[in-house]
Amino acid sequence: MQYDIQDMKKIDMLLEQREKIDLIEKTLKQLKKVDIEVFNLYYYSGRKNKEISKILNISEFAVKQKIYRIRKKIKKDLEKGGYSFDE
């Protein structure tokens, strides 16, 4: 079986995405339960901050703050893992 350069680039890209996902999952496992719930409701369920605040009985500001801190933690851990981000 012969692979061309495009196939190899796709494989490399998929491996890199898998590594990033693994790092994110590792970071999430270190968070408090409520932070994980906020993350899941926001990113996986597509809920708005107001909905999340009602579901978890916390302020909307607390939801925004948690999302900001979680994203910052994930970015920091990804950067530690060798990934960089242009801002």
N, C-alpha and C positions, 0 to 999 in steps of 0.2 A: 504494500500500500504506500502510495506516495502523497506527501502533503506539500502544498505550495505555501508560499510566504503568507498569503492572506489567511490560510487555515491556521498557521502558527500564530499570527497576530491575534486571531479570534480566540485561540486557546489561551494565550498569554493574558488577554483581556478578561476572559472568564475566570481564570485563576486569581487574578488581581481582585476582581469583584468578590470572589469567594473569601479571600483573605480579609478584605474590608468587612464583609458581613460577619466573619468570625470575630474580628476585633470589636465590632459593635455589639454583638451578642455577649461577649465577655464583659464589656463595659456595663451593659444593661443588668447583668447578673449581680453586679456590685452595688446597684442602686437600691434605695428603700422601696418597699412595696408600693407606696402611693406614687412614687416617681415612675415606676414601671407602668402602673395603671394609667397615669397621665400620658406617657409616651405611647402606649398601645391605643388608647382612645383617640389621640390626636393623629398619629401616623397610620395606624392600621384600620381604625374605624372611621377616620375622616371627620371626627366630631369637632365642633367649634369650641373655643375656649369657654363660652357661656354654658354650653351643654355639659362640658366636662366639670365645670365648677358645681353645677347642680347635681350631677351624678355622684361626685365625690364629696359633696358638701364642704367645699373650700371656696375661697374667693376667686374671682376671675383673675385678679392680679396675681394670686399665688400660682394659678395655672400658667400664666404667661411667664412668670419667674422660673417655674420648674422647667418648662420647655426650653427657655433660654439656657439654663444651667446644664440641662441634659445635653443639649446640642454642643455646648462649649466643652463639656467633659468628653463627649464622643470625638470631637475634633482634636482635642488634646491627645487622647489615646491613639487616634489614627496617626497623628504627627509623630508620636513616640514610635509607632510601628513603621515609620519611614515614608508615610504619605504626606504630601504637602498640598496646600490650597492657595490659590491666587485670590487675593481680595481686592 
